[in-house]
């Protein structure tokens, strides 16, 4: 059977094709080539489009996120009392300096106000009517951040950052939830400024209270001075500190600071200490060296890197103040203040019953307050 199957003539399976014109064959080849070429081009185009999209996602997406993140802190106020004119398109940032009396906030605010783009409007809630209730507080805040609050510090149309000072005993601790909600909704940045050495603050509070009655400088009470002679006059008074209530008083002040940081922890904020600002500013402006023999630039270079030297050479006062400017989003520049420090040198020169105070604090967590700190 196998032999029979294989014995079929080859011609039995031969198929004779009809003759085809060469022109038709050429046309068929041309059509196939055209279709194939179009297909190849479409594949390349899809790949190029895909690559372009991926490049856009890689390079543009971070900028969009940055803009969205920073956007809530950039504002374009429309004041009721004046027109911002050509500055209407310039964004404004809102801030508040949160502190306690006699903690260096006045000096710090004068530094900020020396910046051409910053307006800090002072201790506006020192007047009780403005903080009687949360409604009056919010009404006052709206007026400040709408640029309708006028003081000698106001830069009006072209302010890039607007704020004020707010002491902890001026309503901040009574309505924390409502104020936090307002700050977060309006995009207000908080700058906390406190003293580490609360004993120094106590000396300043007692001396300032005494001068409010005694008026040592030409019959006028001055909380801040601008000459060395005025500073020496005010520092000549040495308060007597109640050694019995000293520890509870220091603990209470410390607790108040801790509570404020807890209450406002969910806001955008930064914390500074007066001692750091004073040391930093003195080191840089006076050209002195620290205990390690380092100049201001050497300290800066070690902490920030040598690449920041051009900025240093432009006259920056110190990296803590630069941190404040960066946090506020305003250009770095030299900051200055006419205020003169009142109580300089070791505390034993400013407390009349120093020995009592020393005995009361020795062996306590506040013993370090007895040591010279700047």
C-alpha positions in Angstrom: 0.0 0.0 0.0 2.8 2.3 0.9 4.4 1.6 -2.4 1.1 2.3 -4.3 0.7 5.6 -2.5 4.2 6.7 -3.3 3.8 5.6 -6.9 1.5 8.5 -7.9 2.8 10.6 -10.7 4.2 14.0 -9.7 2.2 15.6 -12.4 -1.0 14.5 -10.6 -0.3 17.2 -7.9 1.0 19.9 -10.2 -1.1 23.1 -10.3 -0.7 25.4 -13.2 -1.0 29.1 -12.3 -2.4 31.6 -14.7 0.0 34.1 -16.2 0.0 37.4 -14.3 1.0 40.8 -15.6 4.3 42.2 -14.2 2.7 45.6 -13.6 0.1 44.1 -11.2 2.9 42.4 -9.3 4.7 45.7 -8.9 1.6 47.4 -7.7 1.1 44.7 -5.1 4.6 45.0 -3.8 4.2 48.8 -3.6 1.0 48.6 -1.6 2.6 46.1 0.8 5.7 48.3 1.3 3.5 51.4 1.9 1.4 49.6 4.5 4.4 48.3 6.2 6.1 51.8 6.2 3.0 53.3 7.8 2.9 50.7 10.5 6.6 51.3 11.3 6.0 55.1 11.5 3.0 54.6 13.8 5.0 52.4 16.2 7.9 54.9 16.3 5.4 57.8 16.9 3.8 55.9 19.8 7.2 55.3 21.4 8.2 58.9 21.1 4.9 60.1 22.6 5.4 57.7 25.4 8.9 58.9 26.1 7.8 62.6 26.0 5.0 61.9 28.5 7.3 60.1 30.9 9.8 63.1 30.6 7.0 65.5 31.5 5.9 63.4 34.5 9.5 63.2 35.7 10.5 66.8 35.4 7.3 68.8 35.8 5.5 66.9 38.5 7.8 68.0 41.4 7.2 71.6 40.5 3.4 71.1 40.5 3.7 69.6 44.0 5.9 72.4 45.3 3.5 75.0 44.0 0.6 73.2 45.6 2.4 72.9 48.9 3.6 76.5 49.0 0.4 77.8 47.5 -1.6 77.7 50.8 1.0 80.1 52.4 1.0 82.6 49.5 -1.8 85.2 49.6 -3.0 88.1 47.5 -4.9 90.3 49.9 -7.3 92.9 48.7 -7.3 95.7 51.4 -10.5 97.7 52.0 -8.6 100.9 52.9 -6.1 101.2 50.0 -5.1 99.7 46.6 -2.0 97.6 46.3 -1.6 99.1 42.9 1.3 97.5 41.0 2.0 95.2 43.9 -1.4 93.5 43.7 0.2 90.5 41.9 2.9 90.1 44.5 2.2 87.3 47.0 2.2 88.0 50.8 3.0 85.6 53.5 1.3 85.7 56.9 3.2 85.2 60.2 2.9 85.7 63.9 5.6 85.9 66.6 4.5 84.0 69.7 6.4 84.8 72.9 6.3 85.9 76.5 7.0 89.4 77.9 10.7 90.2 78.3 11.9 87.3 76.1 13.5 89.4 73.4 10.5 89.6 71.1 10.7 93.4 70.8 14.4 93.3 69.7 13.6 90.4 67.3 10.7 92.3 65.8 12.8 95.4 65.1 15.3 93.1 63.3 12.5 91.8 61.1 11.1 95.2 60.5 14.5 96.4 59.2 13.8 94.1 56.2 12.3 96.2 53.4 9.7 93.4 52.7 8.5 92.6 56.2 5.8 94.4 58.3 5.4 93.2 61.9 2.8 95.3 63.6 3.7 95.0 67.3 1.8 93.7 70.3 -1.7 94.3 69.0 -3.5 92.1 71.6 -2.1 94.1 74.5 -5.4 96.0 74.3 -8.0 93.8 76.1 -11.0 94.8 73.9 -9.3 93.1 70.9 -9.2 89.7 72.8 -12.4 89.8 74.8 -13.7 86.7 72.9 -12.8 84.6 69.9 -15.0 86.7 67.6 -13.0 89.9 68.5 -9.8 88.0 68.1 -10.7 86.7 64.6 -12.0 90.2 63.6 -8.6 91.6 64.6 -6.6 88.9 62.8 -8.6 89.4 59.6 -7.8 93.1 59.7 -4.1 92.5 60.1 -3.9 89.8 57.3 -6.0 91.9 55.0 -3.4 94.6 55.2 -5.9 97.0 56.8 -3.9 97.3 60.0 -1.7 100.4 60.0 1.3 101.0 62.3 4.7 102.6 61.9 6.0 99.3 60.7 3.5 98.9 57.9 5.1 98.6 54.4 1.7 98.9 52.9 1.4 98.0 49.2 4.5 96.0 48.7 4.8 93.9 51.9 6.0 90.4 51.2 5.4 89.2 54.8 2.9 90.6 57.3 2.4 89.7 61.0 2.6 90.9 64.6 3.6 89.8 68.1 1.3 87.8 70.3 2.1 87.1 74.0 0.9 83.8 75.6 -1.1 85.7 78.2 -3.1 87.6 75.6 -5.8 85.1 74.6 -3.6 82.5 72.9 -4.0 80.0 75.7 -7.7 80.6 76.2 -8.8 79.7 72.6 -6.2 77.4 71.2 -8.5 75.2 69.1 -10.2 78.0 67.4 -6.9 79.9 66.8 -5.2 76.8 65.4 -8.1 76.3 63.0 -7.8 79.9 61.9 -4.0 79.7 61.4 -4.2 76.5 59.4 -7.1 77.8 57.3 -5.4 81.1 56.5 -2.0 79.7 56.1 -0.3 81.6 59.0 3.3 80.6 59.9 4.2 80.7 63.6 7.5 81.9 65.0 8.0 80.9 68.6 10.5 82.9 70.6 11.4 82.0 74.2 14.2 82.4 76.7 16.0 79.3 78.0 17.1 81.1 81.1 13.8 81.9 82.8 15.7 83.5 85.7 17.0 86.2 83.4 13.5 86.8 82.2 12.3 87.2 85.7 14.9 89.8 86.4 13.8 91.7 83.3 10.2 91.5 84.3 10.7 92.8 87.8 13.0 95.6 86.6 10.5 96.6 83.9 7.7 96.6 86.4 9.7 98.8 88.8 10.5 101.3 86.1 6.8 101.6 85.1 6.4 103.3 88.4 9.8 104.9 89.0 10.3 106.2 85.5 14.1 106.3 85.9 14.9 107.9 82.5 13.8 111.6 82.7 10.5 110.7 84.3 9.6 108.4 81.3 9.0 104.6 81.4 10.9 102.8 78.8 10.7 99.1 78.1 13.4 99.3 75.5 16.4 101.6 75.1 18.6 102.8 72.3 21.7 104.1 74.2 24.2 102.6 76.6 23.6 105.4 79.1 19.8 104.5 79.2 20.7 100.8 79.6 23.0 101.5 82.5 20.3 103.6 84.2 17.7 100.9 84.0 20.1 98.1 85.0 21.1 100.1 88.1 18.0 98.8 89.8 18.6 95.3 91.3 15.4 93.5 92.2 14.9 91.3 95.3 13.6 87.9 94.2 11.3 85.9 96.5 13.4 82.8 97.0 10.4 80.9 98.5 8.2 81.2 95.4 11.1 81.1 92.9 10.9 77.4 92.0 7.1 77.4 91.6 7.3 80.5 89.4 10.0 79.0 87.2 8.0 75.8 86.9 4.8 77.7 85.9 6.6 79.6 83.2 8.2 76.4 81.9 4.8 74.6 81.8 3.2 77.5 80.0 5.8 77.3 77.2 5.4 73.6 77.0 1.6 73.8 76.8 1.8 76.5 74.1 4.0 74.3 71.9 1.6 71.4 72.4 -1.5 73.4 71.6 0.0 74.8 68.4 2.0 71.7 67.3 -0.2 71.1 64.2 0.6 74.5 62.7 3.5 75.4 60.4 6.0 76.7 63.0 9.6 77.2 64.0 11.1 77.7 67.5 13.9 80.1 68.4 15.6 80.9 71.7 16.7 84.4 72.6 20.1 83.1 73.8 20.9 81.6 70.5 20.0 84.7 68.6 22.1 86.9 70.9 25.1 84.7 70.7 24.9 84.2 67.0 24.3 87.9 66.3 27.2 89.0 68.6 29.6 86.5 67.1 29.0 87.6 63.6 28.6 91.4 63.9 31.5 92.0 66.3 33.9 89.7 64.4 34.8 87.9 67.6 36.0 84.3 67.9 34.3 81.7 70.0 36.0 79.5 72.7 37.3 77.2 70.0 39.0 80.2 68.2 36.6 80.1 65.3 35.5 83.2 63.5 31.9 83.8 62.5 32.6 82.6 59.0 34.3 79.4 60.2 31.3 78.5 62.4 28.9 79.2 59.5 31.0 77.3 57.0 31.1 74.2 59.3 27.3 74.2 59.7 26.2 75.3 56.3 29.0 74.5 53.9 31.5 76.7 52.1 29.1 77.2 49.2 27.2 79.7 51.3 30.1 82.0 51.6 29.0 84.5 49.0 25.8 85.0 51.0 27.8 85.5 54.2 30.0 88.1 52.5 26.9 90.1 51.7 26.6 90.9 55.4 24.2 88.4 56.8 23.9 88.8 60.6 23.8 85.2 61.5 22.4 81.8 60.5 19.6 81.8 63.1 18.2 85.0 61.7 18.8 83.6 58.2 16.7 80.6 59.2 14.0 83.0 60.2 14.0 84.8 56.8 14.1 81.5 55.0 11.1 80.2 57.0 9.2 83.4 56.2 10.1 83.1 52.5 11.6 86.6 52.1 15.0 87.4 50.6 18.1 87.1 52.8 19.6 90.5 53.8 21.3 92.3 56.6 19.1 92.9 59.6 19.7 95.6 62.2 18.2 97.0 65.4 18.9 100.2 67.4 17.9 98.5 70.6 20.6 98.2 73.3 20.6 95.3 75.7 19.8 96.3 79.3 21.0 93.5 81.6 24.4 92.4 80.3 26.9 90.2 82.1 26.4 87.6 84.9 23.2 87.5 86.8 24.8 88.1 90.2 25.4 91.7 89.0 21.6 92.2 88.7 20.0 90.4 91.7 20.2 92.1 95.1 19.7 88.9 97.1 21.9 86.7 94.9 23.1 84.4 97.7 19.5 83.5 98.6 18.6 82.8 95.0 21.7 80.7 94.5 20.8 78.5 97.5 17.3 78.1 96.3 18.3 76.9 92.9 21.4 74.8 93.7 20.7 71.1 93.2 17.5 71.8 91.2 16.8 71.4 87.5 17.2 75.2 87.2 20.7 75.3 88.7 22.1 76.1 85.2 20.3 79.4 85.2 22.9 80.7 87.7 25.7 80.3 85.2 26.7 83.1 82.8 25.1 82.3 79.4 26.2 85.3 77.3 
